Amino acid sequence: MNNEIWFKRVLWSYMPCHWKGWAVLAAVVSFGVSSIFVGTQVAKLVGRPDLAQWAFLLIFVFVGIALHIAKRHSEDN
């Protein structure tokens, strides 16, 4: 199965070169920011603002997901 090329490899990262690549990037960023915001607000609502720092660990999860998609849909696959 041939994957479409959505990302081009530039030095050590991937840059979107197709509208689907930009859509994946926008979806990952918007979902990541909104989930961090919701996680922080829920932690404050529950009365444990010290747990809000754990919501920022989601950044690593979303970066990993984005890198997996970018690597799968790049030309060096």
N, C-alpha and C positions, 0 to 999 in steps of 0.2 A: 504494500500500500504506500503510495507516494503522498506525503503531506504537502500542503501548500506552503509557500515561503512567505511568512508574515514578518520575519525579523532578519536583519542582516547583522553579522558579527562585526563589531567595531572595537578593536583592541581587546579588552577583556570583558566587554559587556555586549548586550544586544540592543539594537535600535529598531523600532517598528518601521517597516517600509511598505506596509499594506494597511488598508483601513481596518482590517480585522485585527491586526497587531495593535493599532491605536485603541480599538474597542476593548481588547483584552487588558491593555494597560490602564485605561480609564475605569474599567470594571473592578480590577484588583485594587486600585488606589481608592476609589470611592467606597468600596465595601470595607477596606481596611480602616479608613479614617472613620467611617460611621460605626464600625464595631468597636473601635477604641473609645469613641465618644460614648456609646451606649454602655460599654463595660465600666467606664469611669463613673458615669452617672448612676448606674445600678449600685456600684460599690459605695458611693456617697449616700444613696437612698437607704441602703441597708444599715448604714451607720458605721461602715468600715472603710473610711477613706484611705487607710493604709494599704488596702487591697487594690487600689486604683493603679498602682505601679505595675501590677501583673498584666493589666490590659495592654500595656505597651510591648509586652513580649509577643503579642500577636503580629507585630511588624515582621518578625523573623519568619513566621508562618506564611504570611502573604508574600514576602520576598521569595521564599522557597517555591511557592506555587507559581509565581510569575516567571521565575527562572526555569522551572520545569517546562512550562508552556513555551517559553521563548526558545529553549534548546530544541524542543520537539519540532517546532515550526521554523527552524533556521536552515540555511543551506549547508551547514557543516554537520548535519545530522547523519 
